[in-house]
Amino acid sequence: MEEMRWTAISALACVASVAHATVSGTITPLSTATASSSQTSPAISGTGVLWTGVTMSNDDIWYRDFSTMSPAVDLTNTPGENEFLEDIDGTVAVWTHNGPSTPGDIVLFDLPSMTATTIASSSSSMSFQSPSVHGRWVVYTRVTSQVDIDGYDTYLGLPFSAPVTNDVALQARPRVSGDVIVYEDYNSGNADVFGYHISTSTGFVIANGADAQTQPDLDGNTVVWVDTSSGPGSSDQIWTYDLTTGASHQLTTATSHKIQPRISGTRVVWADDRNGNLDVYLYDLSTGVEDLMAGGTGDQMLSDIDGAHVVYTSNETGFEQVYLFTISTPPPPPPSVPFGCDPTKTDAADPAVVLARPTQKTSFTSQAFTTLPNRDYYLCVQNGLSDGTKKTDQMLAVVDGQLVINPSDLKPNSNPPGWIAPKILDGKKGKGTSHSWTATLYGNRWPSQLTLQVRVAK
């Protein structure tokens, strides 16, 4: 493979622009297009993004890690030859390569070592294209006198022992996740969506009928595709299929053309022309809400998603280039604070004490306090730090010689609670007087830390 050339396409913006859409988030350009160079068809995994860089002489595959300020890198740089139809999973990329004597190979690229390997070699009578990668599997189309689906096992370094399909009907657009491949199948005369279990080499129908079902994708147990109705006023709708239950569900209702749905977790994205040009829409399966994500002038299209990050192509500047949309995620809910620690329901009866155990040496602390008559008192314990670290299930607390907290109060042991607050004195049973408490950290869970305070009900 030729020596790669590093080029600063665009430094990652320090301050990203606010998205002009109804999904809350930020838009950041990852590339810069010109009249002689454009960027399109991005794919994303984690913080790594691939796209096809198009110039007057050839198409190359570019890569950028948006978590750093490093510029994009041209992974191929093959003048007179072309690389396109790319995908990425973790540190592994795949793409199609063709040239004067190469009708279409599938290339596997290891990003840490920057090493390319041809895993499906073309000839004058056979070519390959449309690769998809997930985990150990790469799937793609095999083009001979017919078009079928085939695959490669990266763990074994071998092609599948038998093709996924092998018939005269067209099969296209394969995608893979886990043990399942999905693809378009034209045996019925129009496009249907089929699935295939790699482990058992068995195929199954996901969506068929009079309408055309195209452009499938999947993540986990959920398959998405475009269903195109026939006849006057035809339009596209996005559907899902649950691989576990076999249930199908229509997500959209707007009359429009819809292109390339992609799914990650509970989020589905696609390009949609309901506003007169192509915009990127998002549907959240967990909330049932559909929203415009990236719109405005020009077309926003060919999107891909991983978690809260979406990449897409936009030509709003007049030339196609790649953008990143980062979905704003709300902060996690505060930990559940028990009554005895709630400042709206209790007051401090003595200063808070931090008990830390940085090593395996046992740590303990003691403190005295005086109660008021007819009041309920609690020992409030914040277990660990606010970020969830340094928690323990190995502590004891004693009040006036009576055990009030032991390891059974700190279950599950694998993830102890962040807060506990046992009642230590019942106002109905005692008068105001002096008391003392002791807390001890012990055992093999360290470093650990507790913040303890006696509080009194208002």
N, C-alpha and C positions, 0 to 999 in steps of 0.2 A: 504494500500500500504506500502511495506517495507520502512524502513528508507533509504533515498538516500545517496549515497556515492559520495563525491567530489574528483575528481582526476585531477591533472594537466597534461593533455595530452601534451600540448605544450604551452608555453607562446607566445602570439602574437608577431611576429617579429617586432622589432622597426624599422628596415630598410628592407622593402620588396624587393624581387628580381625583376628585370625588366623582363617582359614577353618576351619569345622567340617566338614571333608571330607578325603578321602584325597589329593586333589591339593594339592601344596604351593603356598601363595599367600596373598594378603591380600584381604579384602573391604572396600570403601569405599562408603558410601552417597553417591550423586550427587544425590538429591532427597529431599524429605520430604513424605509424604502426610498428609492430614487427612480428616475426614469429608466435607468439601466439595471436596477437590482431590486427585486421584490421578495417578500417572504410570505409563505402561506402554509396551510395544513398542519398546524402545530399538534403535538401530542405531549402529554404530561404524565410524570410519575414522581411523586414527592415534590422536590424542588427542582427537578430536572425537566427541561423542555427541549424537544426536538422540533425542527420545522424544515421545510424544503426552501432553500434559497435559489431563486430563479434569476439567471442573467441571460444575456444575449447568446452566450456560448454553451451554457450547460446548466443543469440543476444539481445542486449539492445538498447534503444533509448538514445542518448546523445544530449545535447543542449549546445550551446555556443553563447554568445553575443560578437561579434568581436569589438564592439565599446569600450569595457573595456579590462583590462588586466586580468580579471577573467578567471580561467581555465574552461574547459568543465565540465559539470555535467552529471552523469548517472541518468536519470529520472526514470528508472525502476528497475535495479538491482534485477532481478528475476532468480536466479540459477535454471537451469532445465526447464525454460520456455523461450519463445521467443517473442520479439517485433520487428516489421519491417514494411515496406511499409508505411512510415510516410509522413505527410504533416504539414504545419504551415501557419497560417495567423494571423499577429499581435501577440497577447499574447496567442493564442489558438493553441494547437498542437493536432494532431490525429495520431493514428497508429493502426496496427493489433496486437493482442495479442493471443498467443496460448500456450497450455501446455498439460500435460497428460490428463486432463479432460476438456480441453477447445479447441475445434477445431479451433476457430477463432472468437474473439470478436473485436468490434471497441471501442477504448478508446479515450475519450476526456480529454485533460489535460489543466488546467488553469495555466499558468506560474507564474503570480503574487502570487497566493495562493499555488502553487505547489500541486494542488489537481487533482486527476484522477477520472473520472466517466466513467463507462461502459455504452455506449449508444445503443449498439446492442449486446445482449448476445447470444452466440451460444449454440447449443445442439447437441445431437448425430445425429440429422437429418437436422441441419441447421448451417451454418457458414457464416462469413462475412470477407471481405478483401478489399484491394485497396482503402482506404479512401482518400477523397479530401475535403478540407475545404476552405470556403470563406465567410466572414461575418457571417450571421446567419445559413448558410447551411453546412451540412456535407453530402456527398454522398459516396456510397460504393457499392460493389457487394454483393448480397445475394445468397449463394450457397445451393441449396437443390437438388432435382432431376434434376433441371435446374439452370442456372446462370442468374440472373437478376440484374437490378439496383434499389437501394432503397436509402432512405435518412432520415435525421433527422434535425429538426428545433431546434436550440439551444436556441432561444428566448422563445419558448413555452415549451421546454424540452420534446418534443414528436417526435416520428417517423412520417414520412409522412403519411397522411391519406390514401393514396393509393400508391402502388409501381410505380416507373417510368416505368418499363417494367415488363411484366409477361407473357412470352410465352416460347415455347420449344427451340427456337433458343438461342444461346449464346450471351450475352451482356457483355462487359468487359471494363476495364480502364476508369472509369468515371472521369471527371474533372468538377469543377463548378466555375463560376465567375458571380457575379451579379445574375440575374434571370435565367441564362441559364446553363444547364448541357449538356456536350458533352460526347459521348461514342462510342465504337465500337459495331456494330450490325451485326450479321451473318445470318439474315433471308434470304438473297439472295443466300446463299451458300458460299460467301466469305465476307471479312470484309468491311463494309461501315461505314461512320461516320454519326451519327445522333445527333440531338439536341433536347432539351426538355425545354419548358418554365415552370418554377415552378409555377408562378402566375396563369397560365391558364390551367396547366396540359395537355399541348398539345405537341406532338412530331413533328419533321420535319426532312427532309433529308438535309444533308449538302454536302456529297460527296458519290457517288456510281458509279458502272460500273464494267467492266470486271477486272480492276486492284483491288488490295487490298488497302483500305484506313484504316490506323491504327494509334494508339498512338496520339489521338487528345489532344489539350490543347487550352485554350482561355484566353484572357484578354480584357475587354471592349467589343468592337464590332468585334474583330478579332479572328478567329479560325485558328489554324495551325494543320497539320497532315503530316504523311508520306504516300506517294502514291507509291506503289510497282508494277512495270510493270511485266507482266507474259511473259513466253517464254524464248528463248535463249538470253543471254546477259542482263537479267533483272537487274534492278537497282532501287534504291529508289530516290524519289524527295520530297522536302518540298513544300507544297502548303498552301495557306491561303484562307479564306472565310470571306467576310464582312457580318455580320449579318444584317446590315441595308440595304445594296444594293442588297445582294444575289450574288455578283460577286466573282468568284474564280480566283486565280492568282498563277502561278507556280513561285517559288522563285529560285530554283536551277536547274542546268543542268548537273553537274558532275556525271559520272558513278561511283557509290559507294553505300555502305550500309550506311543508316542513322538511327540513334537511338534517340528516346525520345526528340522531339522538345518541347521547352518551350518558352513562350512568356511573355514579360512585356513591356507595352507601344508599342514602335515601334521596339523593339529589339527581335529577335528570335535566340535561341541557340539550338544546337544539337550536337551529336557525329557523326563523319564521318570518314570512312576508306579509303578515296581516296589516302592517302599517304602511305598506306601499313599497318598502324595501326590506332587505333581510336584517333582522335583529336577533340577538341571542336571548332566549327565554329560559327560565328555570322553573321546575316543578319540584316541590319538596314532598316526598311521599309520607313523611312523618306528620305533616300538618295539612296536606291536601291543598296547598296554596300554590298557584301559578302566577309568576310575576315576570315582567320585563327585567332583564339583567343588564344588557348592553345594547343601547340603541343610539339614535342620532342620525346624522347625515351619512350617506354611503351605506354599504353593506357590512354587517357583522355576521360572520358565518364560520363554518368548519371548526366548531368548538370541541374541546375535550376537557374532562374534569377529573380531578383527584382530590377528594376531601373538600376543603373550602377554597380550592384554587381552580380557576377556569382559565384556559387559554383559548384564543380565537384569532381569526384573521379579520382585519378591517381595512377597507379602502377609503375611509373618510378623508384621508389626505390626498387622494387621487391615485395612490399606489397601494398595493396590498402589503401589509406588515402585521406583525404578531403583537398581541397585547395579553396582559395578565390581569384577570379580575380576581381580587381577593375578597371573598364574602366575609362581611363582619359577623363575628359570632359573639353572642352575649356572654358576659362573664359567668362562670359557674355559680349556682346558687350558694348562698352562705351555708356553712354547716348547721345542722339542726342543733340549736342550743337548748338544753333542758331548762325547766322552770327555775331550778336553783342557780343557774348562771345568767338568766335573762335580766339585764339591767332595768327593763321596764317593770319587772315584777319583784325584784330584790334589790337590796342595798348592800354595799360592802360592810362587813363587820370587823374586818382587819385588813392590813395591807396584803397585796398579792405576793406570793413567794415563788421563786423559780427554783425548781429542783432539777439539776442536770447531772447526767451520768455519761461523760465523754469517753470513759474507758470501762473495762470490765469490773472495776472496783465498785462495791456497793455504796450507794449514796442515800443519805436520809436528811430530813429537816424536821424541826419541831417549832411549835408556836402556841402561845396562850391567848385566850380571848375571854371577854366578859359578856354574858348575855343579858338581855332585858327580859322581864317576865312576860309570859303569854305570847311569845313570838317563836315562829318556826325558823330553824337554822339549817343551812346546807353547806356541804363542802364541795365547792365548785372546782372541777379539775379540767383544765385544757390539756389534752393529751397530745404532745408533739407541737410542731410549729404550724402556722396557718397554711403552709403549702402542703401539709400532710406528711411531712418527713418527721423523723425522730419520735414516732409514736411507740408505745410499749404496751405489752400485756402482762408485764412482770413488775407489779407494784402492790404495796400494802398501805393502808391508811388506818390509823387507830385513833379514836376519840375517847378520852377518859378511860383508857384501857380496854375499850370495846372495838373489835374489828368492824370497820364500816365499808372498806373497799378491799377486795381480793381479786385474784386473776379471773375468777368466774364472772366478775362484773365487766371485764374488758374483752369479751368475745365479740366477733370471731378472732382467734389468735392471729390469723393471717392478715387481718386488716382491723386492728382495734378501733373502737369508736374515738372520735376526736374530742368528745365532751362527755362527762358524766357528772352528776350532782346528787348524791344520796342525801336524804334528810338525816341530819345527825342529832338534832334535838327537837322534840315536839313541844310546842308552847303550851299545849293542854296538860302536859304532864309535869312541868317543872317550873321553878321560879328562877329569877335572874341570879346568876352566880358565875364564878370563874371556872374555865375549862381549858383543856389543852389537847392538841392533836399532834400526831407524828406520821410522816409519810416516808416510805422506803422504796428505792429502786434497786433491783437485784437481777440475778440471772444472766442469760447470754444475749439479751437484746440490747445492744448499745451501738452507737451513741443514742441516747434517749433523753427526753426532757419533758417536764410537767410544769404547769403554772397552776398553783393552788391558792384558793382564797375562801374564807368562811363568809357566807352571805346570809342575810336575814330577810325574810319575806316582808314586803311593804305592808 
